[in-house]
Amino acid sequence: MDYNEETTKSFDAGAGRYAEKYCGLRTYDVQYDAFLQTLPSDDFSVLDLACGPGSVAAYIRARRPRANIVCADRSPAMLAEAAARVPGVSIVQVDCRDLGAIDARFHGVAFCFGMNYLDDDDAPRTLSQARSKLRDQGSLLLASVAGDARETVLHCTADGSRVLHFSRPPETIVVKVVRAGFDLLSCSTIPSPEHAPVRTSDVVLIARRT
């Protein structure tokens, strides 16, 4: 079985609980605003990749109501949460490692915490695919839980579902983004949300397609 399939099923089963826990967080507002500053002031498009319940899409919609937003995720339940929470978004069920089903290019791509569920073969492949979906000089917003690569573990949730989580140190995350064809614009390391199951640091970076 594809190593990511069980993770997707676990997120699918817990989509509602995940949305209640994490939607509405203010932890990343500064970085989200910085990402918006790299995009056109009006009439722009964003792909929210591995969107989960649509937290990033909701933030963008609240501040730029006319934005064209596409939410893409492998989990149908997460997509249903995003559709219910973010007015006017387009929904695409797709594996972020294969974006051929998305026939469009965007001014921005947000890829927040999806890379933590991809191994070292699939993470660069997904970053390259995200780059291919950007217009020239388009911007990438990437967030990822940082940690020692040896801390890659199979987490068990409260209901017994299992999630395979890959950790990487901040410098490794930056190198993967640059090697995928991006220029780094900014990079922040911030504490994880207080109610995260494990206290860690999150890397949030903004980069531009070269």
C-alpha positions as CSV (number, residue, x, y, z in Angstrom):
1,M,0.0,0.0,0.0
2,D,1.2,3.5,-0.7
3,Y,2.7,4.9,2.5
4,N,0.6,8.0,2.2
5,E,-2.7,6.2,1.8
6,E,-3.2,5.4,5.5
7,T,-2.4,9.0,6.5
8,T,-5.0,10.3,4.0
9,K,-7.6,7.9,5.4
10,S,-6.8,9.0,9.0
11,F,-7.2,12.7,8.0
12,D,-10.4,11.9,6.2
13,A,-11.9,10.2,9.2
14,G,-10.9,13.0,11.5
15,A,-11.6,16.0,9.2
16,G,-14.2,17.6,11.4
17,R,-12.2,17.3,14.6
18,Y,-9.1,18.7,12.8
19,A,-11.1,21.6,11.5
20,E,-12.5,22.5,14.9
21,K,-9.0,22.3,16.5
22,Y,-7.0,24.3,13.9
23,C,-9.3,26.5,11.9
24,G,-9.2,30.1,13.1
25,L,-5.6,29.9,14.5
26,R,-3.9,33.3,14.4
27,T,-0.4,31.8,14.7
28,Y,0.6,32.4,11.1
29,D,-1.2,35.6,10.3
30,V,2.0,37.6,9.8
31,Q,3.4,35.1,7.3
32,Y,0.0,34.9,5.5
33,D,-0.1,38.7,5.1
34,A,3.5,38.7,3.8
35,F,2.5,36.1,1.2
36,L,-0.4,38.2,0.1
37,Q,1.9,41.2,-0.3
38,T,3.8,39.2,-3.0
39,L,0.5,38.7,-5.0
40,P,-1.3,41.2,-7.3
41,S,-3.6,43.6,-5.5
42,D,-6.7,42.4,-7.3
43,D,-7.9,39.6,-9.7
44,F,-5.3,37.0,-8.7
45,S,-5.4,33.2,-8.3
46,V,-4.1,30.9,-5.5
47,L,-3.8,27.2,-5.3
48,D,-4.2,26.0,-1.7
49,L,-2.4,22.6,-2.0
50,A,-3.0,19.9,0.6
51,C,-5.5,22.4,1.9
52,G,-7.0,20.4,4.7
53,P,-10.1,22.2,6.0
54,G,-9.2,25.4,4.1
55,S,-7.5,27.5,6.8
56,V,-5.2,29.3,4.4
57,A,-8.0,29.7,1.8
58,A,-10.3,31.2,4.5
59,Y,-7.6,33.7,5.5
60,I,-7.1,34.8,1.9
61,R,-10.9,35.0,1.2
62,A,-11.4,37.2,4.2
63,R,-8.7,39.7,3.1
64,R,-9.0,39.5,-0.6
65,P,-12.7,38.6,-1.3
66,R,-12.2,38.6,-5.1
67,A,-9.4,36.1,-5.2
68,N,-9.8,33.0,-7.3
69,I,-9.0,30.2,-4.9
70,V,-8.6,26.5,-5.7
71,C,-8.5,24.1,-2.8
72,A,-6.8,20.8,-3.6
73,D,-6.5,17.8,-1.3
74,R,-6.5,14.0,-1.4
75,S,-9.1,13.7,1.4
76,P,-12.7,14.2,0.3
77,A,-13.8,15.0,3.9
78,M,-11.2,17.7,4.2
79,L,-12.4,19.2,0.9
80,A,-15.9,19.1,2.2
81,E,-14.8,21.1,5.2
82,A,-13.0,23.6,3.0
83,A,-16.0,24.0,0.7
84,A,-18.3,24.6,3.7
85,R,-15.9,27.1,5.4
86,V,-14.7,29.2,2.4
87,P,-17.3,30.8,0.1
88,G,-16.7,30.5,-3.6
89,V,-13.7,28.2,-3.6
90,S,-13.2,25.6,-6.3
91,I,-12.5,22.1,-5.1
92,V,-10.2,19.5,-6.6
93,Q,-9.6,16.0,-5.2
94,V,-6.0,15.2,-6.2
95,D,-2.9,13.7,-4.8
96,C,-0.4,16.6,-4.4
97,R,2.3,14.4,-5.9
98,D,0.5,14.3,-9.2
99,L,-1.1,17.7,-10.2
100,G,-1.8,16.8,-13.8
101,A,-5.6,17.1,-13.1
102,I,-5.2,20.8,-12.4
103,D,-5.1,22.5,-15.8
104,A,-4.3,26.1,-14.6
105,R,-1.4,28.3,-13.5
106,F,-1.6,30.5,-10.4
107,H,-0.1,33.7,-9.0
108,G,0.5,31.9,-5.7
109,V,0.6,28.4,-4.3
110,A,0.2,27.7,-0.6
111,F,1.5,24.4,0.6
112,C,1.1,24.4,4.4
113,F,2.1,21.3,6.4
114,G,1.5,18.8,3.5
115,M,5.3,18.2,3.1
116,N,5.4,16.6,6.6
117,Y,3.5,13.6,5.2
118,L,5.8,13.1,2.2
119,D,9.0,11.1,2.1
120,D,12.3,12.4,0.7
121,D,11.4,11.2,-2.8
122,D,8.0,12.6,-3.0
123,A,8.6,16.0,-1.2
124,P,10.9,17.3,-4.0
125,R,8.6,15.9,-6.7
126,T,5.6,17.8,-5.1
127,L,7.6,21.0,-4.8
128,S,8.5,20.8,-8.5
129,Q,4.9,20.1,-9.4
130,A,3.9,23.2,-7.4
131,R,6.4,25.3,-9.2
132,S,5.0,24.1,-12.6
133,K,1.6,25.4,-11.5
134,L,2.9,28.9,-10.8
135,R,3.0,31.7,-13.3
136,D,6.3,33.4,-13.9
137,Q,7.5,35.1,-10.8
138,G,4.7,33.4,-8.9
139,S,5.0,33.0,-5.1
140,L,5.1,29.9,-2.9
141,L,4.0,29.9,0.8
142,L,5.3,26.8,2.5
143,A,4.9,25.8,6.2
144,S,6.4,22.7,7.7
145,V,7.0,21.3,11.1
146,A,10.7,21.3,11.7
147,G,12.6,18.6,13.6
148,D,15.4,16.0,13.4
149,A,15.0,13.7,10.4
150,R,15.4,10.7,12.8
151,E,12.1,11.7,14.4
152,T,10.0,10.4,11.5
153,V,7.3,8.5,13.3
154,L,4.0,6.8,12.9
155,H,1.7,8.8,15.1
156,C,-1.5,7.3,16.6
157,T,-4.4,9.6,17.1
158,A,-7.0,9.4,20.0
159,D,-9.3,7.3,17.9
160,G,-6.6,4.8,16.9
161,S,-5.9,6.2,13.4
162,R,-2.3,6.3,12.3
163,V,-0.4,9.2,10.5
164,L,3.1,8.8,9.1
165,H,4.9,12.1,9.9
166,F,8.3,13.0,8.4
167,S,10.5,15.6,10.2
168,R,13.2,17.7,8.7
169,P,15.5,20.4,10.1
170,P,14.9,24.0,8.8
171,E,18.0,24.1,6.6
172,T,16.9,20.9,4.8
173,I,13.4,22.4,4.2
174,V,15.0,25.5,2.7
175,V,17.4,23.5,0.5
176,K,14.5,21.4,-1.0
177,V,12.6,24.6,-1.9
178,V,15.6,26.2,-3.5
179,R,16.5,23.0,-5.4
180,A,13.0,22.9,-6.8
181,G,13.5,26.2,-8.6
182,F,12.6,28.9,-6.1
183,D,14.3,32.0,-4.8
184,L,13.9,32.3,-1.0
185,L,12.3,35.7,0.0
186,S,11.8,35.1,3.7
187,C,11.9,32.4,6.3
188,S,10.6,32.3,9.8
189,T,10.9,29.7,12.6
190,I,8.1,30.0,15.1
191,P,6.7,27.9,18.0
192,S,4.0,25.4,17.1
193,P,0.5,26.2,18.3
194,E,0.0,25.7,22.0
195,H,-2.5,22.8,21.5
196,A,-0.3,20.9,19.1
197,P,0.1,17.3,20.3
198,V,3.9,17.7,20.4
199,R,5.6,21.1,21.0
200,T,7.9,21.8,18.1
201,S,8.9,24.6,15.8
202,D,7.4,25.5,12.5
203,V,9.2,26.8,9.5
204,V,7.2,29.2,7.4
205,L,8.8,30.5,4.2
206,I,7.9,32.5,1.2
207,A,9.7,31.9,-2.1
208,R,9.4,33.1,-5.7
209,R,9.5,30.9,-8.8
210,T,12.7,31.6,-10.7
